[in-house]
Amino acid sequence: MKIGIFGGSFNPPHKMHKSIAKELIKKKYVDLVIIVPTGIKYHYKNNLLENDIRYRLLKEMTKKEENILVSKYEFQEKEVFTYETMEYYQKQYPNDELYFICGSDNMKYLKEWKDWEKLLDKYKLLVIPRNTKKVEEIKKEFAPYLDHIVLANMEANDISSTIIRNALKENNNELLKKYLDKEVLEDIVLNHLYQN
């Protein structure tokens, strides 16, 4: 079985996140996607909703999806790095092939990740192209690892959690209904999330 580990802050989770996971399964890049929201200890973000809230929103968004799981693995008292997450899941699924799913826009930061070379040596990256130029840059910069980088034949639009948080502040209901699952939006509104 091929398993995609889909990391990110999911702050909040939106339709593009679910669409990426479903499309990767549909196109047979992977058989199962495990969404792994980063824990609150993640040093690059200081605006994350509490772990359990983001977990709840992700579970609401994916409740009808048989081949998409949501994990609490990175909700630890310390920061958990991508390589550690991949090692953990390789132990859980010792006979399966693991891929880390990320957008091509994140590739520019890859060399800042802890143990990024080990990650690329041992596992495969399943990269979602955000625009063609970045894809060409990836091929050039990571030439020695190209057999471990799979460029998915799909394109994600430029929806982002930042755009959604701004739309929440501005009460832009049209945008929110377009980008958020109904249950996720209802939960956010009901619990006054992202108000501060």
C-alpha positions as CSV (number, residue, x, y, z in Angstrom):
1,M,0.0,0.0,0.0
2,K,1.1,3.6,-0.7
3,I,0.5,6.0,2.1
4,G,0.6,9.8,1.9
5,I,1.4,11.7,5.1
6,F,-0.1,15.1,4.6
7,G,1.4,17.6,7.1
8,G,0.5,21.2,7.7
9,S,-1.0,23.6,10.2
10,F,-4.6,23.2,8.8
11,N,-5.5,26.5,10.5
12,P,-8.3,26.2,9.5
13,P,-8.7,23.1,7.3
14,H,-10.4,24.0,4.0
15,K,-11.8,22.4,0.9
16,M,-8.5,22.5,-1.0
17,H,-6.9,20.3,1.7
18,K,-9.6,17.7,1.3
19,S,-9.6,18.0,-2.5
20,I,-5.8,17.4,-2.7
21,A,-6.1,14.2,-0.5
22,K,-9.1,12.9,-2.6
23,E,-7.4,13.6,-5.9
24,L,-4.2,11.9,-4.9
25,I,-6.2,8.8,-4.0
26,K,-8.4,9.0,-7.1
27,K,-5.3,9.3,-9.4
28,K,-3.7,6.3,-7.5
29,Y,-0.6,8.2,-6.3
30,V,-1.5,6.8,-2.8
31,D,-4.1,4.5,-1.4
32,L,-4.5,6.2,2.0
33,V,-3.9,9.7,3.2
34,I,-3.1,10.5,6.8
35,I,-3.5,14.1,7.7
36,V,-1.0,15.2,10.4
37,P,-1.6,18.6,11.8
38,T,1.4,20.2,13.3
39,G,1.4,20.7,17.1
40,I,1.1,24.0,18.9
41,K,4.9,23.8,19.6
42,Y,5.7,24.4,16.0
43,H,8.1,27.3,16.0
44,Y,7.2,28.8,12.6
45,K,3.6,29.6,13.6
46,N,2.4,31.6,16.5
47,N,-1.3,31.9,15.5
48,L,-2.4,28.3,15.6
49,L,-5.7,27.3,17.1
50,E,-5.4,24.8,19.9
51,N,-4.5,21.3,18.8
52,D,-7.8,19.7,19.7
53,I,-9.8,22.3,17.9
54,R,-7.9,21.8,14.6
55,Y,-8.2,18.1,15.0
56,R,-12.0,18.4,15.5
57,L,-12.3,20.6,12.4
58,L,-10.3,18.1,10.4
59,K,-12.4,15.2,11.6
60,E,-15.6,17.0,10.7
61,M,-14.3,17.8,7.2
62,T,-13.2,14.2,6.5
63,K,-15.9,12.2,8.3
64,K,-17.3,10.8,5.1
65,E,-13.9,9.9,3.6
66,E,-12.9,6.2,4.1
67,N,-9.3,6.6,2.9
68,I,-8.5,9.8,4.8
69,L,-7.4,9.6,8.4
70,V,-6.5,12.4,10.9
71,S,-3.6,11.9,13.3
72,K,-2.7,13.5,16.7
73,Y,0.8,12.3,16.4
74,E,2.5,15.7,16.4
75,F,0.5,17.0,19.4
76,Q,3.4,16.5,21.7
77,E,5.0,18.5,24.5
78,K,7.9,19.1,22.1
79,E,8.2,20.2,18.5
80,V,8.0,17.2,16.2
81,F,9.9,17.3,12.9
82,T,8.8,15.8,9.6
83,Y,11.5,13.2,9.5
84,E,10.4,12.0,13.0
85,T,6.8,11.8,11.8
86,M,7.8,9.7,8.8
87,E,9.9,7.4,11.0
88,Y,6.9,6.9,13.3
89,Y,4.5,6.0,10.5
90,Q,7.1,3.7,8.8
91,K,7.1,1.7,12.1
92,Q,3.3,1.7,12.1
93,Y,3.2,0.5,8.4
94,P,6.5,-1.4,8.0
95,N,5.6,-3.1,4.7
96,D,4.1,0.0,3.0
97,E,5.6,2.8,0.9
98,L,5.4,6.3,2.5
99,Y,5.2,9.6,0.8
100,F,5.2,13.1,2.4
101,I,2.7,15.3,0.6
102,C,3.6,19.0,0.3
103,G,3.0,21.9,-2.0
104,S,5.8,23.1,-4.4
105,D,5.7,26.4,-2.6
106,N,7.0,24.7,0.5
107,M,10.0,23.2,-1.4
108,K,11.9,26.5,-1.1
109,Y,12.1,25.9,2.7
110,L,12.9,22.2,2.5
111,K,16.6,22.7,3.1
112,E,15.8,24.5,6.4
113,W,14.0,21.4,7.7
114,K,15.7,19.2,10.3
115,D,17.2,16.1,8.6
116,W,15.9,17.1,5.2
117,E,18.6,15.0,3.4
118,K,17.6,11.9,5.5
119,L,14.0,12.6,4.6
120,L,14.7,12.6,0.9
121,D,17.1,9.6,1.1
122,K,14.6,7.4,2.8
123,Y,11.2,8.6,1.7
124,K,9.5,10.1,-1.3
125,L,8.0,13.6,-1.5
126,L,4.7,13.9,-3.3
127,V,4.7,17.4,-4.5
128,I,1.6,19.4,-5.5
129,P,2.6,21.9,-8.2
130,R,1.5,25.5,-7.4
131,N,2.9,27.0,-10.6
132,T,5.2,25.7,-13.4
133,K,8.1,27.9,-12.7
134,K,8.5,26.5,-9.2
135,V,8.4,23.0,-10.5
136,E,11.3,23.7,-12.9
137,E,13.2,25.2,-10.0
138,I,12.6,22.1,-7.9
139,K,13.9,19.9,-10.6
140,K,17.1,21.9,-10.8
141,E,17.7,22.4,-7.1
142,F,17.0,18.9,-6.0
143,A,18.4,17.1,-9.1
144,P,20.3,14.4,-7.0
145,Y,17.0,13.4,-5.3
146,L,14.7,13.5,-8.3
147,D,14.0,9.7,-8.1
148,H,12.5,10.5,-4.6
149,I,10.4,13.5,-5.7
150,V,7.1,12.7,-7.4
151,L,5.4,15.7,-9.1
152,A,1.7,15.1,-9.0
153,N,-0.2,15.7,-12.2
154,M,-2.6,18.1,-10.6
155,E,-2.6,21.7,-9.6
156,A,-3.8,23.3,-6.4
157,N,-5.4,26.7,-6.5
158,D,-4.1,29.5,-4.4
159,I,-6.6,29.2,-1.6
160,S,-4.9,29.5,1.7
161,S,-5.8,29.4,5.4
162,T,-4.6,33.0,5.7
163,I,-7.1,34.1,3.1
164,I,-9.8,32.3,5.1
165,R,-8.8,33.8,8.4
166,N,-9.0,37.3,6.8
167,A,-12.4,36.5,5.3
168,L,-13.6,35.5,8.8
169,K,-12.4,38.8,10.2
170,E,-14.3,40.6,7.4
171,N,-17.4,38.4,7.7
172,N,-17.0,37.6,4.0
173,N,-19.6,34.8,3.9
174,E,-19.5,34.3,0.2
175,L,-15.8,33.4,0.3
176,L,-16.2,31.3,3.5
177,K,-19.0,29.2,1.9
178,K,-16.9,28.7,-1.2
179,Y,-13.7,27.6,0.7
180,L,-14.9,25.9,3.9
181,D,-17.0,22.7,4.4
182,K,-20.4,23.5,5.8
183,E,-19.7,21.7,9.1
184,V,-16.3,23.4,9.5
185,L,-17.8,26.9,8.9
186,E,-20.7,26.2,11.4
187,D,-18.2,25.0,14.0
188,I,-16.0,28.1,13.6
189,V,-19.0,30.5,13.8
190,L,-20.7,28.7,16.7
191,N,-17.5,28.6,18.8
192,H,-16.3,32.2,17.8
193,L,-13.0,30.8,16.5
194,Y,-10.5,33.2,14.9
195,Q,-12.2,36.2,16.6
196,N,-9.0,37.5,18.2
